[in-house]
Amino acid sequence: MASSGMKKEIGTDHDALRFGINAGVKSDLLPVHPLQSTLQSETKFWTDKKKFGTEAIYGSAINIRKDFDTQILSRFQRPPGALPSSMLGYEALTGSLDDFGFEDYLNMPQDSDNFRQPDMHHGMEVRLGLSKGPICPSFN
């Protein structure tokens, strides 16, 4: 991926040191690693299999209800302020509460020395389009 300051031009020689080995239109469309595509296809397969099973047992209404709940809960966010959005309902619905990755405990902004408490009023103005800038300028 190119950084925000550098632009790729069509028809020029590829600079592997600046843009990476597989930079180009093809690499933007393909997954980063072959294992990633395998994981995505496996996840999609088991999700479809579970949907088929629940439809066979309970009918198609349960899958439609789950899809609506997923759409609603994936958009829910807490207003900017002291507490970040946890998306607990969405995680409970999708079953990802049990997944615990390194991003859950490493590099948390609250543990930083230069963390500033977010301004709720400015954050809502940015979200509504009344003002510009980051919602929470916590780092200098």
Phi and psi in degrees as a GROMACS rama.xvg file:
@    title "Ramachandran Plot"
@    xaxis  label "Phi"
@    yaxis  label "Psi"
@TYPE xy
-86.2326  149.17  ALA-2
-74.4959  170.015  SER-3
-68.3053  -25.5227  SER-4
-82.755  -20.7046  GLY-5
-104.584  137.564  MET-6
-116.138  141.333  LYS-7
-88.3676  137.989  LYS-8
-110.446  142.379  GLU-9
-76.041  134.974  ILE-10
93.4597  -3.67281  GLY-11
-95.4005  165.162  THR-12
-66.3866  147.316  ASP-13
-82.2063  127.072  HIS-14
-97.4459  101.55  ASP-15
-68.8464  -31.4025  ALA-16
-71.347  -32.7716  LEU-17
-87.5006  -40.3371  ARG-18
-110.225  -1.57649  PHE-19
93.1046  170.268  GLY-20
-70.5481  -46.1182  ILE-21
-104.698  35.1212  ASN-22
-77.0966  135.349  ALA-23
152.91  -177.72  GLY-24
-64.7328  -41.3457  VAL-25
-62.7953  -41.7881  LYS-26
-72.1864  -25.2762  SER-27
-71.5191  -28.0944  ASP-28
-86.7333  -31.1355  LEU-29
-87.3795  155.163  LEU-30
-65.0317  162.746  PRO-31
-66.5176  -38.0541  VAL-32
-137.736  148.111  HIS-33
-60.0248  -31.5191  PRO-34
-65.974  -32.7058  LEU-35
-64.1679  -42.0211  GLN-36
-66.413  -36.1012  SER-37
-65.014  -43.1788  THR-38
-64.1005  -41.1775  LEU-39
-65.0698  -43.3937  GLN-40
-68.7998  -35.8804  SER-41
-66.7882  -42.0279  GLU-42
-63.5127  -43.1254  THR-43
-64.6333  -39.0353  LYS-44
-61.2005  -47.9527  PHE-45
-71.3079  -31.9756  TRP-46
-65.181  -45.0826  THR-47
-64.1039  -37.2368  ASP-48
-65.8396  -40.7946  LYS-49
-65.6554  -40.5104  LYS-50
-63.1192  -41.4349  LYS-51
-63.9832  -40.1655  PHE-52
-66.4178  -44.3312  GLY-53
-68.1174  -32.9177  THR-54
-68.1448  -36.9195  GLU-55
-69.3299  -32.9307  ALA-56
-86.5447  -49.9623  ILE-57
-105.42  -13.8003  TYR-58
103.237  173.434  GLY-59
-78.1597  -15.5023  SER-60
-66.0237  -33.0034  ALA-61
-67.5599  -37.2179  ILE-62
-70.4488  -37.116  ASN-63
-65.1005  -41.4732  ILE-64
-63.4644  -42.9931  ARG-65
-63.2066  -39.3046  LYS-66
-64.4867  -42.2751  ASP-67
-63.9156  -44.1642  PHE-68
-62.7598  -39.2723  ASP-69
-63.2279  -42.9864  THR-70
-64.2666  -41.4357  GLN-71
-69.3164  -48.1727  ILE-72
-73.96  -22.3091  LEU-73
-77.4329  -18.9843  SER-74
-93.1489  -16.0518  ARG-75
-68.1006  131.464  PHE-76
-143.322  146.241  GLN-77
-76.3007  147.89  ARG-78
-61.0167  152.28  PRO-79
-62.8935  137.423  PRO-80
175.285  -147.517  GLY-81
-71.4654  -33.505  ALA-82
-105.036  128.533  LEU-83
-75.9513  159.57  PRO-84
-70.6837  131.661  SER-85
-102.267  -17.6021  SER-86
54.9521  41.5333  MET-87
-64.6383  -40.9896  LEU-88
-62.9683  -41.9444  GLY-89
-65.8388  -42.0241  TYR-90
-65.3597  -36.7698  GLU-91
-68.6703  -37.723  ALA-92
-69.0443  -41.5401  LEU-93
-84.4392  -12.3938  THR-94
82.6569  17.239  GLY-95
-92.4647  12.2739  SER-96
-66.1075  -29.7314  LEU-97
-80.8195  -14.6768  ASP-98
-77.1567  127.675  ASP-99
-132.376  105.085  PHE-100
-105.601  176.126  GLY-101
-66.2806  -24.8666  PHE-102
-71.388  -9.99925  GLU-103
-80.2379  -19.7241  ASP-104
-133.417  -11.2646  TYR-105
-101.294  147.164  LEU-106
59.8387  46.2099  ASN-107
-82.778  132.843  MET-108
-63.8241  -26.7112  PRO-109
-67.4656  -22.4845  GLN-110
-86.8546  -4.24705  ASP-111
-75.6619  154.032  SER-112
-72.9498  -32.7808  ASP-113
-102.719  34.4559  ASN-114
-79.7832  129.931  PHE-115
-113.208  143.367  ARG-116
-66.0647  134.001  GLN-117
-70.5171  148.046  PRO-118
-91.7765  114.15  ASP-119
-65.5769  -39.2942  MET-120
-66.6103  -44.1467  HIS-121
-64.9558  -39.2535  HIS-122
-61.8592  -41.5882  GLY-123
-69.4714  -36.07  MET-124
-63.7445  -38.9673  GLU-125
-66.9582  -42.988  VAL-126
-65.2376  -35.1479  ARG-127
-85.8621  -6.39655  LEU-128
87.0988  14.2449  GLY-129
-85.4075  -19.9357  LEU-130
-142.564  164.363  SER-131
-111.849  161.409  LYS-132
118.779  175.586  GLY-133
-70.8891  151.185  PRO-134
-66.1621  -41.6821  ILE-135
-132.8  93.5943  CYS-136
-78.7915  79.0521  PRO-137
-87.56  -21.1846  SER-138
-112.733  141.865  PHE-139
